[in-house]
Amino acid sequence: MLSISEKELYAGLDTGKIIVIDTSNGAIKSEYEFHKGRVTGLAISDDETKMISVSFDSSFAVWSTGTIRNTTQSLSFHTNRN
């Protein structure tokens, strides 16, 4: 997912990691690790200070994009399949 400013590209990986790539030079700018399964969705706030990630492991996380350290809040959920 490309940031609104188009300066960063956010990518969720099969490993559960999220990487942020600087679009001006292709370098990895940040890495976020929390999920145990494939990252299946990402959303960035309009001011680019928060990111939400969703994973195949039934969890989601809210991140502060201004820091590399883990500042997640998470909630796991389960679906009832009868």
KELO-361184 format. One record per atom (N, C-alpha, C): residue in three letters; x, y, z. Coordinates in pm, 1 decimal, decimal comma, always signed. Layout:
BEGIN
REC  aa     east    north       up
REC ALA        X        Y        Z
...
This chain:
BEGIN
REC  aa     east    north       up
REC MET    +84,3   -116,4     +0,0
REC MET     +0,0     +0,0     +0,0
REC MET    +89,2   +123,3     +0,0
REC LEU    +60,0   +217,1    -85,2
REC LEU   +136,5   +340,4    -96,6
REC LEU    +79,3   +445,3     -0,9
REC SER   +166,3   +514,3    +72,4
REC SER   +120,3   +618,8   +163,3
REC SER    +59,2   +734,0    +83,7
REC ILE    -20,9   +815,0   +151,0
REC ILE    -85,4   +928,6    +85,6
REC ILE    +18,0  +1024,2    +26,0
REC SER   +127,8  +1044,5    +97,4
REC SER   +233,5  +1133,7    +47,8
REC SER   +315,8  +1070,4    -63,8
REC GLU   +297,2   +939,6    -86,1
REC GLU   +370,2   +860,2   -185,4
REC GLU   +519,6   +850,4   -154,7
REC LYS   +557,4   +877,1    -30,4
REC LYS   +697,8   +867,3     +9,8
REC LYS   +733,6   +730,4    +63,8
REC GLU   +631,9   +651,8   +101,7
REC GLU   +655,8   +521,5   +161,1
REC GLU   +560,6   +417,5   +103,2
REC LEU   +613,0   +296,3    +89,8
REC LEU   +533,9   +182,2    +46,1
REC LEU   +529,4    +83,1   +161,3
REC TYR   +410,0    +46,9   +206,3
REC TYR   +390,9    -47,3   +316,5
REC TYR   +357,8   -183,6   +257,4
REC ALA   +426,8   -288,3   +305,2
REC ALA   +403,0   -422,7   +253,6
REC ALA   +389,8   -521,2   +368,4
REC GLY   +280,1   -595,3   +369,3
REC GLY   +260,0   -703,2   +465,8
REC GLY   +309,4   -833,0   +404,5
REC LEU   +386,3   -908,0   +481,0
REC LEU   +450,4  -1028,9   +429,3
REC LEU   +382,4  -1156,7   +479,9
REC ASP   +408,4  -1267,1   +412,6
REC ASP   +356,7  -1397,5   +453,9
REC ASP   +407,8  -1438,1   +591,4
REC THR   +521,4  -1385,6   +632,2
REC THR   +582,2  -1419,3   +761,5
REC THR   +515,8  -1348,2   +879,0
REC GLY   +427,9  -1251,0   +851,6
REC GLY   +365,6  -1172,2   +956,2
REC GLY   +432,7  -1038,3   +977,7
REC LYS   +544,8  -1017,7   +914,4
REC LYS   +618,8   -891,8   +926,5
REC LYS   +561,7   -788,4   +830,5
REC ILE   +573,2   -660,5   +869,2
REC ILE   +536,5   -548,9   +782,8
REC ILE   +662,5   -466,8   +759,9
REC ILE   +689,5   -435,2   +634,3
REC ILE   +805,2   -351,1   +604,1
REC ILE   +758,7   -221,2   +539,3
REC VAL   +836,2   -116,4   +563,8
REC VAL   +808,7    +14,4   +505,3
REC VAL   +928,2    +49,1   +417,9
REC ILE   +902,2    +74,0   +290,6
REC ILE  +1006,9   +100,4   +192,9
REC ILE  +1003,3   +247,2   +153,3
REC ASP  +1118,1   +310,4   +154,9
REC ASP  +1132,3   +449,4   +110,5
REC ASP  +1124,9   +449,5    -42,0
REC THR  +1025,3   +516,6    -98,6
REC THR  +1007,1   +513,6   -243,9
REC THR  +1113,0   +593,2   -320,2
REC SER  +1187,6   +679,7   -251,2
REC SER  +1289,5   +758,3   -321,9
REC SER  +1414,7   +677,1   -352,1
REC ASN  +1441,3   +573,5   -269,7
REC ASN  +1564,2   +496,2   -292,1
REC ASN  +1547,0   +344,8   -281,1
REC GLY  +1427,9   +297,9   -246,1
REC GLY  +1401,5   +154,8   -237,4
REC GLY  +1451,6    +87,0   -110,8
REC ALA  +1503,9   +164,9    -16,4
REC ALA  +1557,4   +108,4   +108,1
REC ALA  +1444,7    +77,8   +206,8
REC ILE  +1463,2    -28,1   +285,2
REC ILE  +1369,4    -58,0   +392,3
REC ILE  +1391,1    +43,8   +503,5
REC LYS  +1286,2   +117,0   +533,5
REC LYS  +1291,8   +226,0   +630,0
REC LYS  +1255,0   +179,5   +771,0
REC SER  +1156,0    +90,2   +780,1
REC SER  +1107,4    +39,4   +908,6
REC SER  +1058,7   -103,8   +891,7
REC GLU  +1057,3   -176,2  +1002,6
REC GLU   +999,8   -310,0  +1006,2
REC GLU   +914,9   -321,4  +1131,4
REC TYR   +799,5   -384,7  +1117,7
REC TYR   +708,9   -406,9  +1229,4
REC TYR   +684,2   -556,6  +1241,5
REC GLU   +694,5   -609,8  +1361,8
REC GLU   +671,3   -752,4  +1383,4
REC GLU   +573,1   -771,4  +1497,4
REC PHE   +468,1   -846,5  +1470,4
REC PHE   +369,3   -879,4  +1571,7
REC PHE   +294,2  -1006,1  +1534,8
REC HIS   +245,8  -1013,1  +1413,2
REC HIS   +157,5  -1121,1  +1371,2
REC HIS   +231,0  -1254,4  +1358,3
REC LYS   +156,7  -1360,7  +1382,5
REC LYS   +210,8  -1496,7  +1369,6
REC LYS   +177,3  -1559,0  +1234,2
REC GLY    +89,9  -1494,6  +1158,8
REC GLY    +51,8  -1544,8  +1027,6
REC GLY    +60,3  -1434,8   +923,2
REC ARG    +29,6  -1469,8   +799,3
REC ARG    +36,6  -1377,9   +686,1
REC ARG    -43,7  -1250,5   +712,8
REC VAL    +12,2  -1136,4   +680,2
REC VAL    -58,5  -1008,8   +689,0
REC VAL   -152,0  -1000,3   +568,6
REC THR   -280,8   -986,1   +595,4
REC THR   -379,9   -988,9   +488,3
REC THR   -440,0   -851,6   +458,1
REC GLY   -411,4   -751,6   +541,9
REC GLY   -464,3   -618,7   +516,0
REC GLY   -387,9   -510,8   +590,6
REC LEU   -376,3   -394,5   +528,8
REC LEU   -311,6   -278,3   +588,9
REC LEU   -394,8   -154,8   +558,8
REC ALA   -397,2    -61,7   +654,8
REC ALA   -460,3    +69,1   +632,9
REC ALA   -375,4   +172,6   +704,4
REC ILE   -361,7   +289,0   +642,3
REC ILE   -282,1   +398,6   +696,8
REC ILE   -375,1   +517,6   +719,2
REC SER   -360,4   +585,4   +833,6
REC SER   -442,1   +704,3   +860,0
REC SER   -404,0   +815,9   +762,5
REC ASP   -496,2   +908,1   +742,7
REC ASP   -473,0  +1019,0   +649,2
REC ASP   -349,1  +1101,1   +684,6
REC ASP   -319,9  +1113,4   +815,2
REC ASP   -201,7  +1190,7   +855,8
REC ASP    -75,6  +1103,6   +865,6
REC GLU    -88,4   +975,9   +828,9
REC GLU    +22,2   +879,7   +822,8
REC GLU    +90,3   +856,1   +958,3
REC THR    +17,6   +874,8  +1067,7
REC THR    +75,7   +850,9  +1199,9
REC THR    +31,9   +717,9  +1260,0
REC LYS    -69,2   +655,7  +1204,0
REC LYS   -119,8   +527,7  +1253,6
REC LYS   -136,6   +430,0  +1138,4
REC MET   -117,0   +302,5  +1170,2
REC MET   -137,1   +196,9  +1072,9
REC MET   -215,2    +84,9  +1141,5
REC ILE   -306,7    +24,4  +1069,9
REC ILE   -378,0    -93,3  +1119,2
REC ILE   -339,7   -209,2  +1029,5
REC SER   -306,6   -321,1  +1093,5
REC SER   -274,9   -441,9  +1017,7
REC SER   -366,6   -555,5  +1062,9
REC VAL   -400,0   -641,8   +968,0
REC VAL   -485,3   -757,3   +992,5
REC VAL   -410,7   -879,7   +942,0
REC SER   -426,0   -989,9  +1016,6
REC SER   -348,5  -1108,4   +982,1
REC SER   -436,1  -1232,1   +969,1
REC PHE   -385,2  -1329,2   +896,6
REC PHE   -448,0  -1459,4   +880,7
REC PHE   -459,6  -1531,6  +1014,3
REC ASP   -381,1  -1490,8  +1115,0
REC ASP   -385,8  -1554,5  +1246,8
REC ASP   -501,2  -1502,3  +1333,8
REC SER   -595,4  -1430,5  +1274,1
REC SER   -714,6  -1376,1  +1342,1
REC SER   -682,3  -1264,4  +1439,6
REC SER   -580,0  -1187,6  +1412,3
REC SER   -547,0  -1073,7  +1498,4
REC SER   -536,6   -948,0  +1414,1
REC PHE   -550,9   -834,6  +1481,7
REC PHE   -522,0   -707,6  +1416,7
REC PHE   -442,5   -623,7  +1514,0
REC ALA   -370,6   -526,2  +1461,9
REC ALA   -287,5   -440,8  +1546,0
REC ALA   -298,1   -297,2  +1498,2
REC VAL   -288,5   -204,9  +1593,8
REC VAL   -283,1    -62,4  +1564,7
REC VAL   -142,9    -16,1  +1599,2
REC TRP    -77,1    +46,2  +1503,2
REC TRP    +63,4    +85,3  +1517,0
REC TRP    +78,6   +236,5  +1513,7
REC SER   +177,7   +285,3  +1585,1
REC SER   +221,3   +423,3  +1570,8
REC SER   +334,6   +421,4  +1470,0
REC THR   +318,5   +487,8  +1356,5
REC THR   +418,8   +480,1  +1250,2
REC THR   +538,8   +570,0  +1275,2
REC GLY   +535,2   +652,3  +1378,2
REC GLY   +647,2   +740,5  +1408,2
REC GLY   +762,9   +672,2  +1478,0
REC THR   +741,2   +549,6  +1526,7
REC THR   +846,9   +477,6  +1596,5
REC THR   +859,8   +338,1  +1539,2
REC ILE   +976,8   +281,4  +1550,3
REC ILE   +998,1   +144,4  +1503,3
REC ILE   +960,4    +44,4  +1612,1
REC ARG   +971,0    +85,3  +1737,8
REC ARG   +940,8     -9,6  +1845,1
REC ARG   +792,9    -46,0  +1843,8
REC ASN   +763,5   -161,3  +1896,6
REC ASN   +628,6   -215,6  +1895,0
REC ASN   +538,5   -134,8  +1987,8
REC THR   +441,5    -67,7  +1932,6
REC THR   +344,5     +7,1  +2011,8
REC THR   +204,5    -39,7  +1975,7
REC THR   +190,8   -170,0  +1959,4
REC THR    +64,2   -224,5  +1911,4
REC THR    -38,1   -236,5  +2022,6
REC GLN   -160,4   -228,6  +1981,4
REC GLN   -274,6   -269,2  +2061,8
REC GLN   -339,4   -377,7  +1978,0
REC SER   -378,2   -485,0  +2040,2
REC SER   -430,8   -593,2  +1958,5
REC SER   -554,7   -655,6  +2019,6
REC LEU   -630,3   -722,8  +1935,8
REC LEU   -747,8   -796,0  +1976,6
REC LEU   -759,6   -913,3  +1881,7
REC SER   -758,9  -1031,4  +1936,2
REC SER   -778,8  -1149,8  +1853,0
REC SER   -928,1  -1178,6  +1846,1
REC PHE   -971,7  -1232,4  +1735,7
REC PHE  -1111,6  -1265,1  +1720,3
REC PHE  -1124,5  -1400,3  +1653,8
REC HIS  -1237,8  -1461,1  +1674,5
REC HIS  -1265,1  -1592,6  +1617,3
REC HIS  -1398,2  -1587,0  +1544,4
REC THR  -1409,0  -1661,6  +1439,2
REC THR  -1535,3  -1670,9  +1369,0
REC THR  -1602,3  -1799,6  +1408,9
REC ASN  -1731,9  -1795,5  +1420,6
REC ASN  -1809,1  -1913,6  +1455,3
REC ASN  -1859,7  -1975,8  +1328,4
REC ARG  -1804,6  -2087,6  +1295,5
REC ARG  -1843,7  -2155,8  +1170,6
REC ARG  -1918,8  -2283,0  +1205,3
REC ASN  -2048,3  -2278,8  +1195,6
REC ASN  -2130,9  -2396,8  +1224,1
REC ASN  -2175,4  -2462,2  +1097,7
